[in-house]
Amino acid sequence: MLELRHLAKIYPNGVHALEDFSLSVGQGEVVAIIGGSGCGKSTLLRVIAGLEVPSRGEIRLGEQALVEPDARVNIVFQEPRLFPWLTVADNIGFGLRHLDRSVRDAQVEAALARIGLPGYGGRWVRELSGGQTQRVALARALVTHPSVLLLDEPFSALDAMTRAGLQDHLSDLWQENGTTMLLVTHDIEEAVVLADRIVVMRPWPGRILDVVDVPLPRRRDRNSSDFGELKRHLSTLLETSMGSQQSVLAQA
């Protein structure tokens, strides 16, 4: 279980990005985090990943406190951040360099098959489409079998059709691996497609407004009435969050 206990983050310039953020994420659970600009969504992921130091609070994975980057926690950013000087196979296998070459190659080939890119191992990153590049980034993050995968707007730069396909693909990968996932997204539909629970944040400082369960079977039917009703409920909550943001701006 991932435990976030009373996290706060105040930057040296005085920006109060997070305040009293507490959340328990169960093993194998997918939690989406949504909210307007200034809610501290990306800051939260960077703190969990050990890329930022919290001003207050504690992060625990199982019985251990996380105080620095940890091999059990991987992160995928909006930009794939692949190494252009390496082949697709070497990008995916970068975190497996400690393994014998034959074992590493076998795991990379299996990862390529799972993401629907068999035979792409010898290609260069520049030869891939945006959707293919993000698939490779997902494979690189999952091939080391992390306990927790953090996703920071991973599909936001893609067109709608490619994004929907990758959402379904990520859902399938999750069902294969059972990895605990925290997804930051601005896309309500994406959150409903992927998450077991959705955290709605309010800004300045970033804190939880509400936590909404998603009691829908997978794969989720985007055209169902239940799906649409949940999207409308979340839209209302986001409007409340944005209203609080406008109030803060008016008082500034």
N, C-alpha and C positions, 0 to 999 in steps of 0.2 A: 504493500500500500504506500502511496505517495501522500505525505502529510505536509500541508502548508499552514504554518501557525503564526498568525498575527504579523504577516510580512508588511514591512514599510520600506519605501525607498525615497530618499530625499537627495537630490543631486546637489553638488557644490554651489550651483547658481541659484539654489533655493527652490527649484521646481520640485513640488511634492507629487511624485508620480504614483505612489501606492500608499495606502493606509489601512492597517488592520485587516489584511486579506487572509482569510482562513478557509481552507478547503481540504477535504479528504477525497482522494481518488483511488478507487478500488483496483485490484489487479485485473487487467484486461478491460477496464472501462475506458470509454471514449468520452471526453468532456470537451465541449466547444466553448469558447469565450468570445462574446460579442460586445460591442459598445462603440460609441463615437470616438472621434479623435480626442486624445488627452486622457483616455481612461486607463492608460498604463498597461494595455494588453501585451504589447511586445516587450515592455520592461519586465513584466511578470515572467515571460518565458526566458528572457536573458538571465534573470536572477536564478530561476530553477536550473538553468544550464550551467551556472557558475561563471557566466560572462560578466555579470554585475554582482556586486556585494550588497546584500540588503542592509538598510540602515538599522532595522530592528526585525525581530522575528526569527523563525527557524524553519528549515526544510529537512524532512526526514524521508528516507526511502527504506522501508522496512524498519530495522532497528538502528540504522546508521544515519547520522546527520550528514547532509550534503553541504560542504563549505567551499568547494572548488569544483572545476569540471570533473566529471565522473564518467568512466567508460560505460556505465549502465544507462546513461542518459544521452540520447542523440537528438540533434535538432536539424530540421529542414527549413530553409529560409524561402522567401518569395523568389529570390534569384537562386538558381540551382547551385552556384558556387562550385562547379566542377573544375578540375585541373585541365586546362586546354592542352597542355603538353603531354598528357597521358591518354591512352586509349580508353574506350568505354570500359573494357574489362579491368584495366588497371585502376580506373576511378572507383569502380565498385569494390574491388579487392583491396583498396588502400588500407582499410582497417584490419585486414587479415594478413598483413605482411609477416606476422610471427609464425604463420603456418607454413608447412611444406608446400612447395609450388603445386604439386599434384592435387593436394587437398584444397588449396586456395582456388585453383582453376575449376575444380568440380563444384565448389560452392558458388563461384561467380557464374558458371554456366547455368546452374539451377536458378540463381537469382534472375538472370536474363530471361529464362523461360517463364518465370512467375510474373514478370512485368510485361510479357508479350513481345520481347525483343530478342528471340533466339537468333544466334548468328551475328549479332551486332557487336560482339566483344572487340573485334579488331578495328572498329571505326573510331574516328576522332569526334570530339564533342561538336566541332563546327559543322559536321555533316548531319547533325540531328535536328529535328524540328523542336519547337518549344515544348510540346507535349512529351516527346521522346526524352528530351533533356531532363524534364522533371521526373519522369519515370526512373531514369538512371539515378537521380538524386535520392529518390525514395528507396531504390534497391541498395544504394550505398549505405543509407541510414539503417536499413533493416537487416542487412546481411550479417552484421555482428550480433544480432539477436539482443538488442537493448531491452532493458526492463521498461523504460519510458521513452516514447518518441514525442518530441515537441515539434509542432508544425506552425510556422508563422506565415500566414497568408500564402500557402504554397501554390495555389492555383490562380491567384488574382490577376496575373499578367497574361492569362491565356484567354482565347475566345470561348464563348459560351458553350459550344458543342464539345470542344476539347476538355473544358473544365468539368462538364457533367460526366464525360466518360472517365476522367481520372478520379472523380469523386466515387463513382461506382467501383473503379479498380482498387482504390484505397480501402474501401469497405470490404472487398473480397480478400485483400492482403491481410487486413485485420482479422478476418474470420479464420484465415490459415494460421496466423502467428499468435493471436491473442495478446498483442502488445498493448500496454497501457498508453493512451494517446491524449495529449492536450493540444487542441487545435484553436489557434487564433484566426478569426475570419471576420470580414465585414459583411459577408453574404449569409443572410438568414437561411436561405434554402440549403446552402452547403452545410450549415450547422444542423439542420433538421435531417438531412440525408445521412450524416455521419455519426451524430452524437447520441449517447445514452442520456446525457444531461447537458443543459446549456446554461452557462453562467452569463447573466446580463450585468455589465458593469456601468457605473456612473462615474463622471470625471471629477478631477481636481479637488482632492486627491482621488486617484482611482480606487474604487471599492465596490463591493458586490451590492447590486440593487435587488436581484432576484436569482433564484436557481430553478430552472424548469426541467422536469422530467420529459423524456421523449418515449412514450410507450407504444412505439410503432414497430412492426416486424421488419426485418431486413430481407431482401433489398427493399427499399422504401419506394412506394408509388408516389411520385411527385404530383400526380393528378388526382389523388384520393381526397375526399372531403376532410378526413382527419388531418392529413398533411397540410391542407390549405388553412384549416382552423388554427393549427399550431403556428403557422407562419404569421397569421393575423394577430394572434396573441403576442408573439414576440415583437412584431412591428409596433404594437401599442406600448410595450415595455421600452423599446428603443426610443420611441417618441418621448416617453417620460424621462428617460436618461438624457436625451438631447435637450429637453426643456430645462432640466437642472443645469445643464451646461450653459444655456443661454442666460439663466438667472445669475450664474456666477460671473459671466461676462458683463452683465448689466451692472453688477455691484463693483466691478473692478475699477 
